[in-house]
Structure formats: C-alpha cells, structure tokens
Amino acid sequence: MSRSKCFVVGVVMILATAVILLAMGRIPICDCGYVLLWTPADDFAGSSQHIADWYTLSHIIHGFLFYWFLWLLFRRHSVGERALGAIFLEAAWEVAENSPWIIDRYREATIAVGYTGDSVLNSVFDILWMLLGFFFAARMPVWVTVLTAIAFELLALWVIRDNLTLNVLMLLYPVEAIRTWQGG
C-alpha cells in the first residue's frame, strides 16, 4: 500500500474512532469548555481531557511497543502498513478504555477514584502520540528507544506516582501497598 493510501486510511481510522467514542457518549472536549495543550500534574480533573498530560508518555511508549511487536510479526509489510496496525491497536484500546467496565475498573483498582474517562479530543491525541512513538522507534536505534521508555517511566513515576507499568499492574492485579503509596 502506498504512503498516501496509508495516510488516508489512518486518518479515516482515527475519525472512525472519534465517531465511535461520541456514539458511546464520550464528551468531545473537557467539560471545562476549553482546550489546553498540557494538563499539569495537580489538575486531576483535567487529566485525560486535553491534548497532553503525564499519561501521554504512556501512549508514546505504546508506540514503541507496537512498532516492535508489528515489526516482529509483519516484517515484510511497509512501515506505513504496520502503522495502520498500530492505529488499530491504539484505537481499540481507546474504545475499551472508555467503556463503563474499564472506567469502573480504574476507579476500584487504582487511585483514579474520580476518573470519568477520556474526552474524544484526548483519545484522538492519544492515538497521535502513539504514532509519534511508533515512528520514533522506527527511526531510532533500539537502545535509544529503550532508554527513552525507561526515562519516561521514571519521570512519570516521580511526578505523578504512576506510569504505564503500574497502570497495567494495577488494572490486572491491584496491589494495595502500591495503591496506598500512589495516594501519597
């Protein structure tokens, strides 16, 4: 598939994700009525509502992981075709993450007691941030990507006491000691 076709299909997939999220009742933008480029760590209500926040680092790491996973499985396919696979995976996660079941799971298993799900704007940008990570991993040596992922994980852990690793752990197998530590 040509680059231009991959681009068009990718845009359609992202738009379709936005339509699905709107049909699920997700809010288009933050209830606050405005859009921020960055949500600081102390703005809990704005987290997952704007263009970027501390969880953006996790979505970039998704891109690293999807690049490697899809490279292993589909080496003969172009980077653009594998990027479409990554968009599909991230879009599927965004839809699942904003389902009542996952939202309730976040509330019960993690420190995100008031979590209400992402805005559609945030979900769309989560996909775009993942693509940034995907193309970063496609261009950088593996060691640079691995060190970047570790740095992102440690930075998020330091600033918000959460990261992709803890997020997955707490969703799958909540540990009370970690939840207590995350709560400060």
C-alpha positions in Angstrom: 0.0 0.0 0.0 1.4 3.4 -0.9 2.2 6.1 1.7 -0.7 8.3 0.6 -3.2 5.4 0.9 -1.8 4.5 4.4 -2.2 8.1 5.4 -5.8 8.3 4.2 -6.7 5.0 5.8 -5.0 6.1 9.0 -7.0 9.4 9.1 -10.2 7.5 8.4 -9.5 5.1 11.2 -8.8 7.9 13.7 -12.0 9.7 12.6 -14.0 6.5 12.9 -12.6 6.1 16.5 -13.8 9.6 17.3 -17.3 8.8 15.9 -17.4 5.6 17.9 -16.4 7.4 21.1 -19.0 10.1 20.5 -21.6 7.4 19.9 -20.6 5.9 23.3 -21.5 9.2 24.9 -17.9 10.5 25.4 -17.6 14.3 25.7 -15.9 16.0 22.7 -13.7 18.2 24.9 -13.2 18.9 28.6 -16.4 19.8 30.5 -14.5 22.9 31.5 -15.2 24.3 28.0 -11.7 25.0 26.9 -8.7 23.1 25.4 -5.2 23.0 26.9 -2.1 21.8 25.2 -0.8 20.4 28.5 -2.5 19.4 31.8 -0.3 19.8 34.8 0.1 17.0 37.4 -2.0 18.9 40.0 -5.0 19.2 37.7 -6.7 15.9 38.4 -10.0 16.9 36.8 -8.2 17.9 33.5 -6.2 14.7 33.2 -7.3 12.7 30.1 -9.4 15.7 28.9 -7.0 17.8 27.0 -4.3 17.4 24.3 -1.5 16.1 26.5 -0.9 15.2 30.2 1.5 13.0 32.1 -0.2 9.9 30.7 0.9 11.0 27.2 4.2 9.4 28.0 2.5 6.0 28.3 0.9 6.4 24.8 4.3 7.3 23.3 5.6 4.1 24.9 2.6 2.2 23.4 4.0 3.4 20.0 7.4 1.9 20.8 5.9 -1.4 21.8 3.5 -1.6 18.9 6.4 -0.8 16.5 8.5 -3.7 17.8 5.5 -6.1 18.0 4.3 -5.4 14.5 7.9 -5.5 13.2 8.3 -8.9 14.6 5.0 -10.2 13.1 4.9 -8.3 9.8 8.5 -7.5 8.8 7.6 -7.8 5.1 4.9 -5.1 5.3 5.8 -1.4 5.0 6.2 0.8 8.0 3.0 2.6 6.8 1.0 -0.6 6.8 2.4 -1.5 10.3 1.5 2.0 11.4 -2.1 1.2 10.4 -1.9 -1.9 12.7 -0.7 0.3 15.5 -3.5 2.8 14.9 -6.0 -0.1 15.1 -4.5 -1.4 18.4 -4.4 2.0 20.0 -7.9 2.9 18.8 -9.2 -0.4 20.1 -7.6 0.4 23.5 -9.2 3.9 23.5 -12.6 2.5 22.9 -12.1 -0.2 25.5 -10.6 2.2 28.0 -13.6 4.4 27.7 -16.1 1.6 28.3 -18.0 1.6 31.6 -16.3 -1.6 32.6 -12.7 -0.2 32.3 -13.7 3.1 33.8 -15.2 1.3 36.8 -12.1 -0.9 37.0 -9.8 2.2 37.1 -12.0 3.6 39.9 -11.9 0.4 42.0 -8.4 -0.8 41.4 -6.3 2.4 41.1 -6.1 5.8 42.7 -8.2 7.2 39.9 -11.3 7.4 42.1 -12.9 10.3 40.2 -11.9 9.1 36.7 -14.7 9.5 34.2 -12.9 8.5 31.0 -11.2 10.5 28.3 -12.6 13.3 26.2 -12.7 12.4 22.4 -10.1 15.1 21.9 -7.7 13.4 24.4 -8.4 10.0 22.8 -7.6 11.2 19.3 -4.4 12.8 20.5 -3.5 9.7 22.5 -3.5 7.9 19.1 -1.4 10.6 17.5 1.1 10.5 20.5 1.3 6.7 20.0 2.1 7.3 16.3 4.9 9.7 17.4 6.3 6.9 19.5 5.8 4.4 16.7 7.8 6.5 14.2 10.4 7.4 16.8 11.0 3.6 17.3 11.1 3.1 13.5 13.9 5.7 13.2 16.0 5.3 16.4 18.3 2.5 17.4 16.7 0.1 19.8 18.9 1.2 22.7 17.8 4.8 22.3 14.1 3.8 22.3 14.6 1.6 25.3 16.4 4.3 27.3 13.7 6.8 26.3 11.0 4.5 27.5 12.8 3.9 30.8 13.3 7.7 31.2 9.6 8.3 30.5 8.5 5.6 33.0 10.8 7.0 35.7 9.8 10.6 35.1 6.0 9.8 35.3 6.6 7.7 38.4 8.5 10.6 40.0 5.9 13.3 39.1 2.5 11.5 39.3 3.4 8.2 41.1 2.0 6.4 38.1 3.2 5.1 34.7 2.4 2.5 32.1 3.9 -0.3 34.1 2.0 0.5 37.3 -1.2 1.2 35.3 -1.1 -2.2 33.7 -0.2 -3.9 37.0 -3.0 -2.2 39.0 -5.6 -2.9 36.3 -4.7 -6.6 36.1 -3.6 -7.3 39.7 -4.1 -4.5 42.1 -1.6 -4.3 45.0 -2.9 -2.4 48.0 0.6 -1.3 49.0 1.1 0.4 45.6 -2.3 2.0 45.7 -1.5 3.4 49.2 1.9 4.7 48.0 0.3 6.3 44.9 -2.3 8.0 47.1 0.6 9.8 48.9 
